Amino acid sequence: GLDSRSARVVMRAVRRIAASGRTVLCTIHQPSFEIFSMFDRLLLLKKGGWVVYNGDMGPAQASEITNGSPINTAKHMVEYFRSCSPAVPPLVQSKNPAEYM
């Protein structure tokens, strides 16, 4: 695994590649909020390859975490999970969406 600094360096390189118009596919394990918010779309699979979520993460907004750089809010993903069951709680703003799932 990578430490947080190395993960940021790798993800910045991945974002530059994606910004050039190329499709990028990544697998990630236990991402920090900062790293998770760098993804535009998410394909979440469960055991057996069943799709749990496939879609946009949510609108980007400026963030203190990234010194004002835009991050994805995961709003669309959270809204989808909440629409599946009324028992799903809202995402607390300071919590990591990757842990919320």
C-alpha positions as CSV (number, residue, x, y, z in Angstrom):
1,G,0.0,0.0,0.0
2,L,0.9,3.6,-0.4
3,D,1.3,6.2,2.3
4,S,-1.0,9.3,2.0
5,R,1.6,11.5,0.2
6,S,2.4,8.8,-2.4
7,A,-1.3,8.1,-3.0
8,R,-1.8,11.9,-3.7
9,V,1.1,11.9,-6.1
10,V,-0.2,8.9,-8.0
11,M,-3.8,10.3,-8.1
12,R,-2.6,13.6,-9.4
13,A,-0.9,11.8,-12.2
14,V,-4.0,9.7,-12.9
15,R,-6.1,12.9,-13.0
16,R,-3.7,14.5,-15.5
17,I,-4.1,11.4,-17.7
18,A,-7.9,11.5,-17.4
19,A,-7.9,15.2,-18.2
20,S,-6.1,14.4,-21.5
21,G,-9.2,12.5,-22.6
22,R,-8.0,9.0,-21.8
23,T,-10.2,6.6,-19.9
24,V,-8.6,5.5,-16.6
25,L,-9.7,2.5,-14.6
26,C,-8.4,2.2,-11.0
27,T,-9.0,-0.1,-8.1
28,I,-8.6,1.3,-4.7
29,H,-8.7,0.0,-1.1
30,Q,-9.6,2.1,1.9
31,P,-9.1,5.6,0.2
32,S,-8.9,8.7,2.3
33,F,-11.6,11.4,1.8
34,E,-9.1,13.4,-0.4
35,I,-8.3,10.5,-2.6
36,F,-11.9,9.2,-2.9
37,S,-13.1,12.7,-3.9
38,M,-10.7,12.8,-6.8
39,F,-12.8,10.2,-8.7
40,D,-15.5,11.4,-11.1
41,R,-17.3,8.2,-11.4
42,L,-17.6,5.0,-9.3
43,L,-18.3,1.4,-10.2
44,L,-18.8,-0.4,-6.9
45,L,-19.0,-4.2,-7.1
46,K,-19.9,-6.7,-4.4
47,K,-18.8,-10.3,-4.1
48,G,-19.7,-12.2,-7.3
49,G,-19.2,-9.1,-9.5
50,W,-22.7,-7.7,-8.8
51,V,-23.0,-4.0,-9.4
52,V,-23.9,-2.0,-6.3
53,Y,-23.4,1.4,-7.8
54,N,-22.3,2.7,-11.1
55,G,-22.5,6.4,-11.8
56,D,-21.2,10.0,-11.2
57,M,-19.9,10.8,-7.7
58,G,-21.5,14.2,-7.5
59,P,-21.0,17.8,-8.3
60,A,-17.5,19.3,-7.6
61,Q,-17.0,22.1,-5.1
62,A,-14.0,23.9,-3.6
63,S,-12.6,22.4,-0.4
64,E,-10.4,23.3,2.4
65,I,-9.0,19.8,2.3
66,T,-7.5,20.4,-1.1
67,N,-6.6,24.1,-0.5
68,G,-9.5,25.3,-2.6
69,S,-9.1,22.8,-5.5
70,P,-12.5,21.3,-6.6
71,I,-13.4,17.8,-5.2
72,N,-16.3,15.6,-5.9
73,T,-18.9,15.6,-3.2
74,A,-20.2,12.1,-3.7
75,K,-23.7,13.6,-3.4
76,H,-25.1,11.5,-6.3
77,M,-23.8,8.3,-4.8
78,V,-25.2,9.1,-1.4
79,E,-28.6,10.1,-2.8
80,Y,-28.7,6.8,-4.7
81,F,-28.0,4.8,-1.5
82,R,-30.6,6.8,0.4
83,S,-33.2,6.2,-2.3
84,C,-32.7,2.4,-1.9
85,S,-33.9,2.4,1.7
86,P,-35.3,4.9,4.2
87,A,-33.1,3.3,6.9
88,V,-29.9,4.6,5.2
89,P,-28.7,7.7,7.2
90,P,-27.5,10.9,5.6
91,L,-23.8,11.4,5.1
92,V,-22.3,13.6,7.8
93,Q,-20.4,16.4,6.0
94,S,-17.1,15.7,7.7
95,K,-17.2,11.9,7.1
96,N,-15.4,10.0,4.3
97,P,-17.9,8.8,1.7
98,A,-15.8,5.7,1.2
99,E,-16.5,4.7,4.8
100,Y,-20.1,5.7,4.4
101,M,-20.6,3.0,1.8
